[in-house]
Amino acid sequence: MFIGILYLFLTFVICFILVHLIKLAHMGLKSVKKKPEPPPAEKKPEPKPEPVYYIVEKKRSRKASYSEPKEIKFKK
């Protein structure tokens, strides 16, 4: 009876060790195959585009024609 429990325990331990060794070997092979990434070059932040505001003139005539809107840009 005790020899059966001993065999069962040893089989469990051997299988447990084998599974983890295979997982570690697989992880090691994946890490070796990967090429090291070059360090990222320093990127200069792009300046945000300045908001553009338009002024639309309302005409008092009955016609529905308006002139082109005037563009206003603010300097920093």
N, CA, C, O and CB atoms as a CASP TS submission, in Angstrom:
PFRMAT TS
TARGET T0000
AUTHOR 0000-0000-0000
METHOD Language model
MODEL 1
PARENT N/A
ATOM      1  N   MET     1       0.834  -1.189   0.000  1.00  0.00           N
ATOM      2  CA  MET     1       0.000   0.000   0.000  1.00  0.00           C
ATOM      3  C   MET     1       0.876   1.249   0.000  1.00  0.00           C
ATOM      4  O   MET     1       0.662   2.171  -0.787  1.00  0.00           O
ATOM      5  CB  MET     1      -0.948   0.000   1.215  1.00  0.00           C
ATOM      6  N   PHE     2       1.864   1.267   0.891  1.00  0.00           N
ATOM      7  CA  PHE     2       2.687   2.472   0.974  1.00  0.00           C
ATOM      8  C   PHE     2       3.552   2.657  -0.275  1.00  0.00           C
ATOM      9  O   PHE     2       3.868   3.787  -0.648  1.00  0.00           O
ATOM     10  CB  PHE     2       3.572   2.417   2.214  1.00  0.00           C
ATOM     11  N   ILE     3       3.932   1.558  -0.918  1.00  0.00           N
ATOM     12  CA  ILE     3       4.760   1.663  -2.111  1.00  0.00           C
ATOM     13  C   ILE     3       3.963   2.305  -3.249  1.00  0.00           C
ATOM     14  O   ILE     3       4.541   3.018  -4.070  1.00  0.00           O
ATOM     15  CB  ILE     3       5.285   0.273  -2.533  1.00  0.00           C
ATOM     16  N   GLY     4       2.652   2.069  -3.316  1.00  0.00           N
ATOM     17  CA  GLY     4       1.792   2.674  -4.345  1.00  0.00           C
ATOM     18  C   GLY     4       1.687   4.183  -4.154  1.00  0.00           C
ATOM     19  O   GLY     4       1.736   4.949  -5.117  1.00  0.00           O
ATOM     20  N   ILE     5       1.541   4.600  -2.891  1.00  0.00           N
ATOM     21  CA  ILE     5       1.466   6.044  -2.590  1.00  0.00           C
ATOM     22  C   ILE     5       2.792   6.703  -2.905  1.00  0.00           C
ATOM     23  O   ILE     5       2.823   7.824  -3.414  1.00  0.00           O
ATOM     24  CB  ILE     5       1.089   6.290  -1.103  1.00  0.00           C
ATOM     25  N   LEU     6       3.905   6.012  -2.606  1.00  0.00           N
ATOM     26  CA  LEU     6       5.231   6.547  -2.913  1.00  0.00           C
ATOM     27  C   LEU     6       5.414   6.712  -4.416  1.00  0.00           C
ATOM     28  O   LEU     6       5.921   7.744  -4.857  1.00  0.00           O
ATOM     29  CB  LEU     6       6.324   5.634  -2.346  1.00  0.00           C
ATOM     30  N   TYR     7       5.013   5.715  -5.221  1.00  0.00           N
ATOM     31  CA  TYR     7       5.111   5.814  -6.673  1.00  0.00           C
ATOM     32  C   TYR     7       4.236   6.953  -7.210  1.00  0.00           C
ATOM     33  O   TYR     7       4.648   7.698  -8.099  1.00  0.00           O
ATOM     34  CB  TYR     7       4.707   4.483  -7.324  1.00  0.00           C
ATOM     35  N   LEU     8       3.054   7.075  -6.670  1.00  0.00           N
ATOM     36  CA  LEU     8       2.152   8.155  -7.085  1.00  0.00           C
ATOM     37  C   LEU     8       2.770   9.514  -6.785  1.00  0.00           C
ATOM     38  O   LEU     8       2.733  10.404  -7.634  1.00  0.00           O
ATOM     39  CB  LEU     8       0.789   8.026  -6.379  1.00  0.00           C
ATOM     40  N   PHE     9       3.327   9.689  -5.611  1.00  0.00           N
ATOM     41  CA  PHE     9       3.955  10.959  -5.229  1.00  0.00           C
ATOM     42  C   PHE     9       5.166  11.264  -6.108  1.00  0.00           C
ATOM     43  O   PHE     9       5.328  12.392  -6.574  1.00  0.00           O
ATOM     44  CB  PHE     9       4.376  10.925  -3.753  1.00  0.00           C
ATOM     45  N   LEU    10       6.033  10.243  -6.339  1.00  0.00           N
ATOM     46  CA  LEU    10       7.211  10.448  -7.187  1.00  0.00           C
ATOM     47  C   LEU    10       6.809  10.789  -8.628  1.00  0.00           C
ATOM     48  O   LEU    10       7.435  11.641  -9.259  1.00  0.00           O
ATOM     49  CB  LEU    10       8.102   9.194  -7.172  1.00  0.00           C
ATOM     50  N   THR    11       5.775  10.133  -9.148  1.00  0.00           N
ATOM     51  CA  THR    11       5.294  10.436 -10.504  1.00  0.00           C
ATOM     52  C   THR    11       4.792  11.876 -10.581  1.00  0.00           C
ATOM     53  O   THR    11       5.067  12.586 -11.548  1.00  0.00           O
ATOM     54  CB  THR    11       4.167   9.454 -10.918  1.00  0.00           C
ATOM     55  N   PHE    12       4.066  12.295  -9.569  1.00  0.00           N
ATOM     56  CA  PHE    12       3.564  13.675  -9.538  1.00  0.00           C
ATOM     57  C   PHE    12       4.726  14.672  -9.512  1.00  0.00           C
ATOM     58  O   PHE    12       4.711  15.648 -10.262  1.00  0.00           O
ATOM     59  CB  PHE    12       2.648  13.890  -8.307  1.00  0.00           C
ATOM     60  N   VAL    13       5.714  14.446  -8.678  1.00  0.00           N
ATOM     61  CA  VAL    13       6.849  15.363  -8.552  1.00  0.00           C
ATOM     62  C   VAL    13       7.639  15.418  -9.863  1.00  0.00           C
ATOM     63  O   VAL    13       8.019  16.500 -10.311  1.00  0.00           O
ATOM     64  CB  VAL    13       7.772  14.929  -7.386  1.00  0.00           C
ATOM     65  N   ILE    14       7.885  14.262 -10.476  1.00  0.00           N
ATOM     66  CA  ILE    14       8.644  14.222 -11.732  1.00  0.00           C
ATOM     67  C   ILE    14       7.881  14.947 -12.834  1.00  0.00           C
ATOM     68  O   ILE    14       8.479  15.713 -13.589  1.00  0.00           O
ATOM     69  CB  ILE    14       8.932  12.761 -12.151  1.00  0.00           C
ATOM     70  N   CYS    15       6.579  14.722 -12.940  1.00  0.00           N
ATOM     71  CA  CYS    15       5.772  15.411 -13.962  1.00  0.00           C
ATOM     72  C   CYS    15       5.734  16.913 -13.707  1.00  0.00           C
ATOM     73  O   CYS    15       5.819  17.708 -14.643  1.00  0.00           O
ATOM     74  CB  CYS    15       4.338  14.849 -13.991  1.00  0.00           C
ATOM     75  N   PHE    16       5.608  17.296 -12.455  1.00  0.00           N
ATOM     76  CA  PHE    16       5.579  18.719 -12.096  1.00  0.00           C
ATOM     77  C   PHE    16       6.885  19.391 -12.514  1.00  0.00           C
ATOM     78  O   PHE    16       6.863  20.470 -13.107  1.00  0.00           O
ATOM     79  CB  PHE    16       5.343  18.897 -10.571  1.00  0.00           C
ATOM     80  N   ILE    17       8.009  18.768 -12.213  1.00  0.00           N
ATOM     81  CA  ILE    17       9.323  19.327 -12.559  1.00  0.00           C
ATOM     82  C   ILE    17       9.500  19.379 -14.078  1.00  0.00           C
ATOM     83  O   ILE    17       9.995  20.376 -14.605  1.00  0.00           O
ATOM     84  CB  ILE    17      10.458  18.489 -11.915  1.00  0.00           C
ATOM     85  N   LEU    18       9.103  18.322 -14.785  1.00  0.00           N
ATOM     86  CA  LEU    18       9.233  18.298 -16.242  1.00  0.00           C
ATOM     87  C   LEU    18       8.406  19.398 -16.909  1.00  0.00           C
ATOM     88  O   LEU    18       8.886  20.070 -17.821  1.00  0.00           O
ATOM     89  CB  LEU    18       8.810  16.936 -16.781  1.00  0.00           C
ATOM     90  N   VAL    19       7.187  19.578 -16.464  1.00  0.00           N
ATOM     91  CA  VAL    19       6.327  20.615 -17.056  1.00  0.00           C
ATOM     92  C   VAL    19       6.954  21.990 -16.873  1.00  0.00           C
ATOM     93  O   VAL    19       6.978  22.790 -17.808  1.00  0.00           O
ATOM     94  CB  VAL    19       4.915  20.585 -16.423  1.00  0.00           C
ATOM     95  N   HIS    20       7.455  22.268 -15.690  1.00  0.00           N
ATOM     96  CA  HIS    20       8.039  23.586 -15.444  1.00  0.00           C
ATOM     97  C   HIS    20       9.369  23.760 -16.175  1.00  0.00           C
ATOM     98  O   HIS    20       9.677  24.867 -16.615  1.00  0.00           O
ATOM     99  CB  HIS    20       8.239  23.801 -13.948  1.00  0.00           C
ATOM    100  N   LEU    21      10.151  22.716 -16.315  1.00  0.00           N
ATOM    101  CA  LEU    21      11.387  22.809 -17.089  1.00  0.00           C
ATOM    102  C   LEU    21      11.087  23.099 -18.562  1.00  0.00           C
ATOM    103  O   LEU    21      11.773  23.903 -19.192  1.00  0.00           O
ATOM    104  CB  LEU    21      12.200  21.509 -16.958  1.00  0.00           C
ATOM    105  N   ILE    22      10.065  22.444 -19.103  1.00  0.00           N
ATOM    106  CA  ILE    22       9.690  22.686 -20.497  1.00  0.00           C
ATOM    107  C   ILE    22       9.201  24.126 -20.688  1.00  0.00           C
ATOM    108  O   ILE    22       9.539  24.774 -21.678  1.00  0.00           O
ATOM    109  CB  ILE    22       8.599  21.689 -20.940  1.00  0.00           C
ATOM    110  N   LYS    23       8.410  24.617 -19.742  1.00  0.00           N
ATOM    111  CA  LYS    23       7.939  26.009 -19.839  1.00  0.00           C
ATOM    112  C   LYS    23       9.107  26.991 -19.777  1.00  0.00           C
ATOM    113  O   LYS    23       9.161  27.942 -20.557  1.00  0.00           O
ATOM    114  CB  LYS    23       6.935  26.317 -18.711  1.00  0.00           C
ATOM    115  N   LEU    24      10.031  26.766 -18.863  1.00  0.00           N
ATOM    116  CA  LEU    24      11.188  27.663 -18.751  1.00  0.00           C
ATOM    117  C   LEU    24      12.065  27.597 -20.001  1.00  0.00           C
ATOM    118  O   LEU    24      12.582  28.622 -20.444  1.00  0.00           O
ATOM    119  CB  LEU    24      12.020  27.308 -17.509  1.00  0.00           C
ATOM    120  N   ALA    25      12.235  26.417 -20.568  1.00  0.00           N
ATOM    121  CA  ALA    25      13.031  26.283 -21.789  1.00  0.00           C
ATOM    122  C   ALA    25      12.356  27.014 -22.945  1.00  0.00           C
ATOM    123  O   ALA    25      13.028  27.662 -23.746  1.00  0.00           O
ATOM    124  CB  ALA    25      13.238  24.795 -22.145  1.00  0.00           C
ATOM    125  N   HIS    26      11.049  26.914 -23.034  1.00  0.00           N
ATOM    126  CA  HIS    26      10.314  27.607 -24.095  1.00  0.00           C
ATOM    127  C   HIS    26      10.454  29.125 -23.946  1.00  0.00           C
ATOM    128  O   HIS    26      10.666  29.829 -24.934  1.00  0.00           O
ATOM    129  CB  HIS    26       8.823  27.203 -24.073  1.00  0.00           C
ATOM    130  N   MET    27      10.336  29.627 -22.720  1.00  0.00           N
ATOM    131  CA  MET    27      10.498  31.067 -22.483  1.00  0.00           C
ATOM    132  C   MET    27      11.916  31.506 -22.821  1.00  0.00           C
ATOM    133  O   MET    27      12.106  32.584 -23.384  1.00  0.00           O
ATOM    134  CB  MET    27      10.166  31.420 -21.017  1.00  0.00           C
ATOM    135  N   GLY    28      12.900  30.706 -22.495  1.00  0.00           N
ATOM    136  CA  GLY    28      14.287  31.036 -22.792  1.00  0.00           C
ATOM    137  C   GLY    28      14.549  31.078 -24.288  1.00  0.00           C
ATOM    138  O   GLY    28      15.256  31.965 -24.766  1.00  0.00           O
ATOM    139  N   LEU    29      13.993  30.135 -25.029  1.00  0.00           N
ATOM    140  CA  LEU    29      14.171  30.130 -26.479  1.00  0.00           C
ATOM    141  C   LEU    29      13.505  31.338 -27.129  1.00  0.00           C
ATOM    142  O   LEU    29      14.039  31.915 -28.077  1.00  0.00           O
ATOM    143  CB  LEU    29      13.608  28.844 -27.074  1.00  0.00           C
ATOM    144  N   LYS    30      12.341  31.716 -26.617  1.00  0.00           N
ATOM    145  CA  LYS    30      11.660  32.893 -27.172  1.00  0.00           C
ATOM    146  C   LYS    30      12.479  34.152 -26.920  1.00  0.00           C
ATOM    147  O   LYS    30      12.563  35.017 -27.792  1.00  0.00           O
ATOM    148  CB  LYS    30      10.251  33.045 -26.562  1.00  0.00           C
ATOM    149  N   SER    31      13.076  34.267 -25.752  1.00  0.00           N
ATOM    150  CA  SER    31      13.836  35.472 -25.431  1.00  0.00           C
ATOM    151  C   SER    31      15.147  35.530 -26.206  1.00  0.00           C
ATOM    152  O   SER    31      15.633  36.622 -26.503  1.00  0.00           O
ATOM    153  CB  SER    31      14.114  35.537 -23.936  1.00  0.00           C
ATOM    154  N   VAL    32      15.727  34.388 -26.537  1.00  0.00           N
ATOM    155  CA  VAL    32      16.966  34.365 -27.313  1.00  0.00           C
ATOM    156  C   VAL    32      16.686  34.733 -28.764  1.00  0.00           C
ATOM    157  O   VAL    32      17.494  35.422 -29.389  1.00  0.00           O
ATOM    158  CB  VAL    32      17.636  32.978 -27.230  1.00  0.00           C
ATOM    159  N   LYS    33      15.563  34.290 -29.310  1.00  0.00           N
ATOM    160  CA  LYS    33      15.233  34.552 -30.703  1.00  0.00           C
ATOM    161  C   LYS    33      14.861  36.009 -30.947  1.00  0.00           C
ATOM    162  O   LYS    33      15.036  36.507 -32.059  1.00  0.00           O
ATOM    163  CB  LYS    33      14.101  33.660 -31.138  1.00  0.00           C
ATOM    164  N   LYS    34      14.364  36.688 -29.950  1.00  0.00           N
ATOM    165  CA  LYS    34      13.978  38.083 -30.119  1.00  0.00           C
ATOM    166  C   LYS    34      15.210  38.942 -30.323  1.00  0.00           C
ATOM    167  O   LYS    34      16.213  38.789 -29.626  1.00  0.00           O
ATOM    168  CB  LYS    34      13.173  38.579 -28.909  1.00  0.00           C
ATOM    169  N   LYS    35      15.123  39.848 -31.287  1.00  0.00           N
ATOM    170  CA  LYS    35      16.220  40.780 -31.506  1.00  0.00           C
ATOM    171  C   LYS    35      16.066  41.926 -30.515  1.00  0.00           C
ATOM    172  O   LYS    35      14.952  42.389 -30.271  1.00  0.00           O
ATOM    173  CB  LYS    35      16.241  41.303 -32.982  1.00  0.00           C
ATOM    174  N   PRO    36      17.164  42.382 -29.949  1.00  0.00           N
ATOM    175  CA  PRO    36      17.034  43.507 -29.019  1.00  0.00           C
ATOM    176  C   PRO    36      16.591  44.755 -29.775  1.00  0.00           C
ATOM    177  O   PRO    36      17.104  45.062 -30.851  1.00  0.00           O
ATOM    178  CB  PRO    36      18.372  43.768 -28.280  1.00  0.00           C
ATOM    179  N   GLU    37      15.653  45.449 -29.207  1.00  0.00           N
ATOM    180  CA  GLU    37      15.134  46.662 -29.839  1.00  0.00           C
ATOM    181  C   GLU    37      16.134  47.794 -29.657  1.00  0.00           C
ATOM    182  O   GLU    37      16.695  47.959 -28.574  1.00  0.00           O
ATOM    183  CB  GLU    37      13.754  47.051 -29.247  1.00  0.00           C
ATOM    184  N   PRO    38      16.360  48.576 -30.708  1.00  0.00           N
ATOM    185  CA  PRO    38      17.261  49.715 -30.550  1.00  0.00           C
ATOM    186  C   PRO    38      16.619  50.754 -29.628  1.00  0.00           C
ATOM    187  O   PRO    38      15.395  50.883 -29.594  1.00  0.00           O
ATOM    188  CB  PRO    38      17.604  50.345 -31.931  1.00  0.00           C
ATOM    189  N   PRO    39      17.432  51.482 -28.892  1.00  0.00           N
ATOM    190  CA  PRO    39      16.844  52.481 -27.992  1.00  0.00           C
ATOM    191  C   PRO    39      16.105  53.524 -28.814  1.00  0.00           C
ATOM    192  O   PRO    39      16.584  53.948 -29.866  1.00  0.00           O
ATOM    193  CB  PRO    39      17.935  53.154 -27.110  1.00  0.00           C
ATOM    194  N   PRO    40      14.948  53.934 -28.337  1.00  0.00           N
ATOM    195  CA  PRO    40      14.163  54.909 -29.113  1.00  0.00           C
ATOM    196  C   PRO    40      14.878  56.257 -29.177  1.00  0.00           C
ATOM    197  O   PRO    40      15.401  56.753 -28.179  1.00  0.00           O
ATOM    198  CB  PRO    40      12.758  55.087 -28.497  1.00  0.00           C
ATOM    199  N   ALA    41      14.886  56.829 -30.366  1.00  0.00           N
ATOM    200  CA  ALA    41      15.505  58.145 -30.542  1.00  0.00           C
ATOM    201  C   ALA    41      14.635  59.190 -29.859  1.00  0.00           C
ATOM    202  O   ALA    41      13.413  59.063 -29.783  1.00  0.00           O
ATOM    203  CB  ALA    41      15.695  58.485 -32.057  1.00  0.00           C
ATOM    204  N   GLU    42      15.293  60.210 -29.373  1.00  0.00           N
ATOM    205  CA  GLU    42      14.542  61.256 -28.686  1.00  0.00           C
ATOM    206  C   GLU    42      13.707  62.014 -29.713  1.00  0.00           C
ATOM    207  O   GLU    42      14.228  62.553 -30.689  1.00  0.00           O
ATOM    208  CB  GLU    42      15.495  62.224 -27.918  1.00  0.00           C
ATOM    209  N   LYS    43      12.427  62.040 -29.472  1.00  0.00           N
ATOM    210  CA  LYS    43      11.529  62.738 -30.381  1.00  0.00           C
ATOM    211  C   LYS    43      11.234  64.122 -29.823  1.00  0.00           C
ATOM    212  O   LYS    43      10.914  64.294 -28.647  1.00  0.00           O
ATOM    213  CB  LYS    43      10.219  61.937 -30.594  1.00  0.00           C
ATOM    214  N   LYS    44      11.353  65.097 -30.708  1.00  0.00           N
ATOM    215  CA  LYS    44      11.011  66.448 -30.291  1.00  0.00           C
ATOM    216  C   LYS    44       9.501  66.593 -30.359  1.00  0.00           C
ATOM    217  O   LYS    44       8.884  66.198 -31.349  1.00  0.00           O
ATOM    218  CB  LYS    44      11.723  67.517 -31.178  1.00  0.00           C
ATOM    219  N   PRO    45       8.907  67.146 -29.332  1.00  0.00           N
ATOM    220  CA  PRO    45       7.454  67.294 -29.381  1.00  0.00           C
ATOM    221  C   PRO    45       7.072  68.306 -30.464  1.00  0.00           C
ATOM    222  O   PRO    45       7.651  69.388 -30.567  1.00  0.00           O
ATOM    223  CB  PRO    45       6.899  67.738 -27.999  1.00  0.00           C
ATOM    224  N   GLU    46       6.100  67.926 -31.250  1.00  0.00           N
ATOM    225  CA  GLU    46       5.652  68.817 -32.309  1.00  0.00           C
ATOM    226  C   GLU    46       4.828  69.941 -31.699  1.00  0.00           C
ATOM    227  O   GLU    46       4.017  69.704 -30.804  1.00  0.00           O
ATOM    228  CB  GLU    46       4.833  68.048 -33.375  1.00  0.00           C
ATOM    229  N   PRO    47       5.032  71.167 -32.181  1.00  0.00           N
ATOM    230  CA  PRO    47       4.235  72.263 -31.628  1.00  0.00           C
ATOM    231  C   PRO    47       2.779  72.092 -32.019  1.00  0.00           C
ATOM    232  O   PRO    47       2.461  71.695 -33.140  1.00  0.00           O
ATOM    233  CB  PRO    47       4.765  73.629 -32.111  1.00  0.00           C
ATOM    234  N   LYS    48       1.911  72.395 -31.083  1.00  0.00           N
ATOM    235  CA  LYS    48       0.485  72.283 -31.358  1.00  0.00           C
ATOM    236  C   LYS    48       0.089  73.372 -32.343  1.00  0.00           C
ATOM    237  O   LYS    48       0.572  74.500 -32.250  1.00  0.00           O
ATOM    238  CB  LYS    48      -0.349  72.386 -30.050  1.00  0.00           C
ATOM    239  N   PRO    49      -0.769  73.049 -33.269  1.00  0.00           N
ATOM    240  CA  PRO    49      -1.217  74.094 -34.195  1.00  0.00           C
ATOM    241  C   PRO    49      -2.054  75.122 -33.439  1.00  0.00           C
ATOM    242  O   PRO    49      -2.889  74.792 -32.597  1.00  0.00           O
ATOM    243  CB  PRO    49      -2.034  73.483 -35.371  1.00  0.00           C
ATOM    244  N   GLU    50      -1.795  76.364 -33.774  1.00  0.00           N
ATOM    245  CA  GLU    50      -2.526  77.424 -33.097  1.00  0.00           C
ATOM    246  C   GLU    50      -3.965  77.432 -33.578  1.00  0.00           C
ATOM    247  O   GLU    50      -4.230  77.196 -34.757  1.00  0.00           O
ATOM    248  CB  GLU    50      -1.863  78.796 -33.339  1.00  0.00           C
ATOM    249  N   PRO    51      -4.890  77.699 -32.678  1.00  0.00           N
ATOM    250  CA  PRO    51      -6.283  77.752 -33.122  1.00  0.00           C
ATOM    251  C   PRO    51      -6.501  78.956 -34.041  1.00  0.00           C
ATOM    252  O   PRO    51      -5.921  80.024 -33.843  1.00  0.00           O
ATOM    253  CB  PRO    51      -7.239  77.819 -31.906  1.00  0.00           C
ATOM    254  N   VAL    52      -7.334  78.762 -35.027  1.00  0.00           N
ATOM    255  CA  VAL    52      -7.645  79.822 -35.975  1.00  0.00           C
ATOM    256  C   VAL    52      -9.091  80.231 -35.746  1.00  0.00           C
ATOM    257  O   VAL    52      -9.993  79.395 -35.700  1.00  0.00           O
ATOM    258  CB  VAL    52      -7.407  79.362 -37.457  1.00  0.00           C
ATOM    259  N   TYR    53      -9.287  81.516 -35.605  1.00  0.00           N
ATOM    260  CA  TYR    53     -10.623  82.050 -35.378  1.00  0.00           C
ATOM    261  C   TYR    53     -11.053  82.831 -36.611  1.00  0.00           C
ATOM    262  O   TYR    53     -10.250  83.540 -37.217  1.00  0.00           O
ATOM    263  CB  TYR    53     -10.663  82.948 -34.108  1.00  0.00           C
ATOM    264  N   TYR    54     -12.303  82.700 -36.972  1.00  0.00           N
ATOM    265  CA  TYR    54     -12.837  83.400 -38.131  1.00  0.00           C
ATOM    266  C   TYR    54     -13.903  84.389 -37.691  1.00  0.00           C
ATOM    267  O   TYR    54     -14.684  84.133 -36.775  1.00  0.00           O
ATOM    268  CB  TYR    54     -13.411  82.405 -39.153  1.00  0.00           C
ATOM    269  N   ILE    55     -13.910  85.530 -38.377  1.00  0.00           N
ATOM    270  CA  ILE    55     -14.955  86.521 -38.149  1.00  0.00           C
ATOM    271  C   ILE    55     -15.799  86.569 -39.411  1.00  0.00           C
ATOM    272  O   ILE    55     -15.284  86.798 -40.506  1.00  0.00           O
ATOM    273  CB  ILE    55     -14.357  87.939 -37.795  1.00  0.00           C
ATOM    274  N   VAL    56     -17.060  86.357 -39.257  1.00  0.00           N
ATOM    275  CA  VAL    56     -17.969  86.399 -40.394  1.00  0.00           C
ATOM    276  C   VAL    56     -18.779  87.674 -40.277  1.00  0.00           C
ATOM    277  O   VAL    56     -19.421  87.927 -39.257  1.00  0.00           O
ATOM    278  CB  VAL    56     -18.894  85.135 -40.448  1.00  0.00           C
ATOM    279  N   GLU    57     -18.743  88.475 -41.333  1.00  0.00           N
ATOM    280  CA  GLU    57     -19.479  89.732 -41.326  1.00  0.00           C
ATOM    281  C   GLU    57     -20.908  89.484 -41.773  1.00  0.00           C
ATOM    282  O   GLU    57     -21.162  88.787 -42.755  1.00  0.00           O
ATOM    283  CB  GLU    57     -18.799  90.777 -42.233  1.00  0.00           C
ATOM    284  N   LYS    58     -21.811  90.058 -41.045  1.00  0.00           N
ATOM    285  CA  LYS    58     -23.211  89.970 -41.443  1.00  0.00           C
ATOM    286  C   LYS    58     -23.555  91.228 -42.227  1.00  0.00           C
ATOM    287  O   LYS    58     -23.256  92.348 -41.812  1.00  0.00           O
ATOM    288  CB  LYS    58     -24.153  89.800 -40.200  1.00  0.00           C
ATOM    289  N   LYS    59     -24.178  91.012 -43.349  1.00  0.00           N
ATOM    290  CA  LYS    59     -24.597  92.153 -44.150  1.00  0.00           C
ATOM    291  C   LYS    59     -26.074  92.398 -43.913  1.00  0.00           C
ATOM    292  O   LYS    59     -26.841  91.479 -43.621  1.00  0.00           O
ATOM    293  CB  LYS    59     -24.307  91.922 -45.657  1.00  0.00           C
ATOM    294  N   ARG    60     -26.449  93.648 -44.044  1.00  0.00           N
ATOM    295  CA  ARG    60     -27.838  94.000 -43.767  1.00  0.00           C
ATOM    296  C   ARG    60     -28.716  93.934 -45.021  1.00  0.00           C
ATOM    297  O   ARG    60     -29.912  94.222 -44.968  1.00  0.00           O
ATOM    298  CB  ARG    60     -27.907  95.392 -43.164  1.00  0.00           C
ATOM    299  N   SER    61     -28.129  93.567 -46.107  1.00  0.00           N
ATOM    300  CA  SER    61     -28.938  93.504 -47.324  1.00  0.00           C
ATOM    301  C   SER    61     -29.764  92.224 -47.324  1.00  0.00           C
ATOM    302  O   SER    61     -29.505  91.310 -46.542  1.00  0.00           O
ATOM    303  CB  SER    61     -28.044  93.576 -48.588  1.00  0.00           C
ATOM    304  N   ARG    62     -30.724  92.165 -48.174  1.00  0.00           N
ATOM    305  CA  ARG    62     -31.603  91.002 -48.232  1.00  0.00           C
ATOM    306  C   ARG    62     -30.954  89.847 -48.994  1.00  0.00           C
ATOM    307  O   ARG    62     -31.458  88.725 -48.963  1.00  0.00           O
ATOM    308  CB  ARG    62     -32.931  91.378 -48.885  1.00  0.00           C
ATOM    309  N   LYS    63     -29.858  90.110 -49.666  1.00  0.00           N
ATOM    310  CA  LYS    63     -29.189  89.040 -50.384  1.00  0.00           C
ATOM    311  C   LYS    63     -28.511  88.104 -49.375  1.00  0.00           C
ATOM    312  O   LYS    63     -28.139  88.512 -48.275  1.00  0.00           O
ATOM    313  CB  LYS    63     -28.156  89.614 -51.396  1.00  0.00           C
ATOM    314  N   ALA    64     -28.368  86.879 -49.773  1.00  0.00           N
ATOM    315  CA  ALA    64     -27.759  85.887 -48.879  1.00  0.00           C
ATOM    316  C   ALA    64     -26.300  85.652 -49.235  1.00  0.00           C
ATOM    317  O   ALA    64     -25.781  84.562 -48.995  1.00  0.00           O
ATOM    318  CB  ALA    64     -28.530  84.564 -48.938  1.00  0.00           C
ATOM    319  N   SER    65     -25.633  86.637 -49.796  1.00  0.00           N
ATOM    320  CA  SER    65     -24.226  86.457 -50.141  1.00  0.00           C
ATOM    321  C   SER    65     -23.356  87.097 -49.076  1.00  0.00           C
ATOM    322  O   SER    65     -23.583  88.237 -48.670  1.00  0.00           O
ATOM    323  CB  SER    65     -23.914  87.056 -51.531  1.00  0.00           C
ATOM    324  N   TYR    66     -22.382  86.367 -48.642  1.00  0.00           N
ATOM    325  CA  TYR    66     -21.475  86.859 -47.615  1.00  0.00           C
ATOM    326  C   TYR    66     -20.062  86.853 -48.182  1.00  0.00           C
ATOM    327  O   TYR    66     -19.740  86.078 -49.083  1.00  0.00           O
ATOM    328  CB  TYR    66     -21.565  85.997 -46.317  1.00  0.00           C
ATOM    329  N   SER    67     -19.229  87.729 -47.640  1.00  0.00           N
ATOM    330  CA  SER    67     -17.837  87.740 -48.072  1.00  0.00           C
ATOM    331  C   SER    67     -17.091  86.589 -47.397  1.00  0.00           C
ATOM    332  O   SER    67     -17.607  85.961 -46.473  1.00  0.00           O
ATOM    333  CB  SER    67     -17.163  89.103 -47.744  1.00  0.00           C
ATOM    334  N   GLU    68     -15.889  86.323 -47.863  1.00  0.00           N
ATOM    335  CA  GLU    68     -15.073  85.267 -47.272  1.00  0.00           C
ATOM    336  C   GLU    68     -14.750  85.626 -45.824  1.00  0.00           C
ATOM    337  O   GLU    68     -14.532  86.800 -45.523  1.00  0.00           O
ATOM    338  CB  GLU    68     -13.769  85.051 -48.088  1.00  0.00           C
ATOM    339  N   PRO    69     -14.715  84.649 -44.923  1.00  0.00           N
ATOM    340  CA  PRO    69     -14.382  84.973 -43.534  1.00  0.00           C
ATOM    341  C   PRO    69     -12.923  85.408 -43.418  1.00  0.00           C
ATOM    342  O   PRO    69     -12.052  84.927 -44.143  1.00  0.00           O
ATOM    343  CB  PRO    69     -14.653  83.763 -42.617  1.00  0.00           C
ATOM    344  N   LYS    70     -12.684  86.322 -42.495  1.00  0.00           N
ATOM    345  CA  LYS    70     -11.327  86.810 -42.260  1.00  0.00           C
ATOM    346  C   LYS    70     -10.658  85.886 -41.252  1.00  0.00           C
ATOM    347  O   LYS    70     -11.268  85.493 -40.257  1.00  0.00           O
ATOM    348  CB  LYS    70     -11.330  88.292 -41.751  1.00  0.00           C
ATOM    349  N   GLU    71      -9.420  85.548 -41.511  1.00  0.00           N
ATOM    350  CA  GLU    71      -8.677  84.634 -40.654  1.00  0.00           C
ATOM    351  C   GLU    71      -7.844  85.447 -39.665  1.00  0.00           C
ATOM    352  O   GLU    71      -7.154  86.389 -40.055  1.00  0.00           O
ATOM    353  CB  GLU    71      -7.774  83.688 -41.498  1.00  0.00           C
ATOM    354  N   ILE    72      -7.908  85.085 -38.401  1.00  0.00           N
ATOM    355  CA  ILE    72      -7.147  85.772 -37.372  1.00  0.00           C
ATOM    356  C   ILE    72      -6.213  84.774 -36.722  1.00  0.00           C
ATOM    357  O   ILE    72      -6.652  83.725 -36.250  1.00  0.00           O
ATOM    358  CB  ILE    72      -8.079  86.429 -36.321  1.00  0.00           C
ATOM    359  N   LYS    73      -4.937  85.087 -36.692  1.00  0.00           N
ATOM    360  CA  LYS    73      -3.958  84.241 -36.013  1.00  0.00           C
ATOM    361  C   LYS    73      -3.322  85.040 -34.901  1.00  0.00           C
ATOM    362  O   LYS    73      -2.972  86.207 -35.080  1.00  0.00           O
ATOM    363  CB  LYS    73      -2.881  83.710 -36.998  1.00  0.00           C
ATOM    364  N   PHE    74      -3.173  84.411 -33.754  1.00  0.00           N
ATOM    365  CA  PHE    74      -2.565  85.066 -32.613  1.00  0.00           C
ATOM    366  C   PHE    74      -1.113  84.657 -32.499  1.00  0.00           C
ATOM    367  O   PHE    74      -0.770  83.490 -32.685  1.00  0.00           O
ATOM    368  CB  PHE    74      -3.320  84.735 -31.327  1.00  0.00           C
ATOM    369  N   LYS    75      -0.260  85.624 -32.190  1.00  0.00           N
ATOM    370  CA  LYS    75       1.162  85.315 -32.017  1.00  0.00           C
ATOM    371  C   LYS    75       1.419  85.015 -30.547  1.00  0.00           C
ATOM    372  O   LYS    75       0.756  85.554 -29.660  1.00  0.00           O
ATOM    373  CB  LYS    75       2.065  86.494 -32.510  1.00  0.00           C
ATOM    374  N   LYS    76       2.367  84.170 -30.314  1.00  0.00           N
ATOM    375  CA  LYS    76       2.716  83.849 -28.922  1.00  0.00           C
ATOM    376  C   LYS    76       3.692  84.847 -28.381  1.00  0.00           C
ATOM    377  O   LYS    76       4.104  84.744 -27.226  1.00  0.00           O
ATOM    378  CB  LYS    76       3.298  82.445 -28.809  1.00  0.00           C
TER
END
